[in-house]
Amino acid sequence: MARLNLIQAITDGLRVAMREDERVLVLGEDVGVNGGVFRATEGLQAEFGSERVVDTPLAEAGIIGASVGLAVQGMRPVPELQFAGFIYPAVEQIVCHVSRVRMRSQGRFSCPMVIRAPYGGGIRAPELHGDSPEAFFVHQPGLQVVCPSSPYDAKGLLLAALEADDPVIFFEPMRIYRAFKEEVPDGHYTVPIGQAKVVRAGTHLSLFAWGTMLRVSLEAAELAKQQGWEVEVVDLRTLSPLDRDTILASVEKTGRALVVHEAPKTAGLGAEIVALINEGALLSLEAPVGRVGGYDVPQPLFALEDLHAPDALRIMHGIANVMNF
Amino acid sequence: MMNRIDQEQADANTVSTDQLIDMYRWMITVRHFDRRAVHLQRSGRIGTYAPLEGQEAAQVGCGFALEKRDWLFPTYREHGVSMVHGLPMATIFLYWNGRPEGCISPRGVNIFPIAVPIATQLPHAVGAAWASKLRGEDTVTVGFLGDGATSEGDFHEAMNFAGVFKLPVLFFCQNNGYAISVPLAKQTATETIAEKAAAYGVEGIRVDGNDVLAVYEAVKWAADKARSGGGPTLIEAVTYRFGSHTTADDHTRYRASDEVEAWREKDGIERLRRTLVERGVWSDELESDAWERADRTVQRAIDEMLSAPPVDHNRLFDYAYAKLPQQLQDQREEMRTLYGDGGGK
């Protein structure tokens, strides 16, 4: 077992998958010789050759559209989009085709692929490099949306995504790509898609977060502890499908809930989770479910990005609002 | 119009008289199908339909030049070539009747579900061709498009990928002069569609799309080239749709009737009929027999469409995911409780 950071864990996951299954190929801009702008595919072309780790022309719709053709003909493409902020030219392909191939062909064709996209702000990148568009894809039936927050989960979820027969949008929290290391098993293991994880047990409030926001939420939980509030922090890990059972069980235990995300608050995934809790655990609630999200403004230039995304202070404020209702 | 075709190759590909008769029978079958489909829409038996009358030569010629193992990535107007490639006519009627079975080609019929968004199927054809190249298969993939599609980004991205990776893919453009109401001159500032290929290092050829033999030879040539590792080709088949874009459109709003009439005189069906008569292999008797046969074939497909059992409600959910998430299972249960399973009622 090695201690790896999140990006190393992803590289390791890709390597394991490519060794095990020769249908797997990686394609995207700069993924080959350069190893990707974040080095997620470093060393893979040297090991697997330029036919399986393919530098493509600069064309997001082309990358995803070609992956549709590859997938329906039995390959397992892993297209990389350099940044989630660059996913928009490919949205038509994802929404009109990737997500619908199975349904439209009534199972005659399937479109298994793992679309990797680093998401979220916090790395001082230029404009349009730091969006959190997960709600768009959660809203689109036919897709699964996965968002790890740790190296162990990143590798395990990636390998599970590669085994899935449904297409997966795999959002990688670029802010924590290299933030910390943890033990990551060698070889193959999976973390099942669709299962949230209680990463910190608590009794007063359930806090739901994913990806970039998880560690900030854990910091906020420490602040809350100083107030005597034991916050349970749940890492959703999979955003579509949501792990309804774990979410509701946690709320039934604590009676209060807060959702934290980096994406703009309005019509974000937090709204869906609030609705889900209303439908499934209303009578357990001691207070309205709170939301802490990014402000409803476009992802700002980086001089302002720390203000945009929730930090521990803002999350603590959200916790206090729910606790003091 | 067509260039870059090696004469020797073209001669080798020349079709026999029997094949020519077969092509003719297909062309009138497609035309009869198309006219019946328009009437079915008018009488409310199917939904909005996209007619192809006028483009039979382009489609039948293309279909005859391909092998059964080749893959088609069609748009919503490729009924003719799809039928020639093996798609049951009833399936096409079912599609326009809004039924999910209409999207499915039977096993062994290599046709991908119709793409409705413009040009989006072209990167798919590129990916499929890429897969055959990786596997060393002797397969050609054809992406179909109209002239309007050449303005979309996906067209350019697909052409570029095909050129860069030298893929066994054909882009078969039926330039019928209009994208709904917008004429070619407002679609592109280039003289032809074919010349766009040069920008991607792809060969482009332009062919008279109302000449079934010219289309056949062009597609055969390009497919042979692709099979032998020679890479992609953009084929522009110049043709015309006699009717509207769809049954929801009225082409008299944007086209002069003398323009339509002028194109009718170039009708590929009439041209082929004259050739057959000149060769002494066609007669009025064979002509009426051919239309009667076409009518029986089309009627059988219509009967099959009209007598299809009610759609199984489970089809709403069963194929959305390989592994149905719990919330969809819950929604399916709710649907069954409220509406039953459908099918057979």
Interface residues (C-beta under 8 A of the other chain):
Chain A: L25 E51 T56 P57 A59 A61 G62 I64 G65 A66 S67 V68 G69 L70 A71 V72 Q73 G74 M75 P77 P89 E92 Q93 C96 H97 V101 R102 M103 R104 S105 Q106 G107 R108 F109 S110 P112 P141 G142 Q144 A164 D165 D166 G194 S240 P241 L242 R244 D245
Chain B: W71 F73 P100 E101 C103 I104 S105 R107 F112 P113 A115 V116 P117 T120 L122 P123 H124 A125 V126 G127 A128 A129 W130 A131 S132 L134 T141 G153 D154 E157 A158 N160 F161 V164 R315 D318 Y319 A320 Y321 A322 K323 P325 Q326 Q327 L328
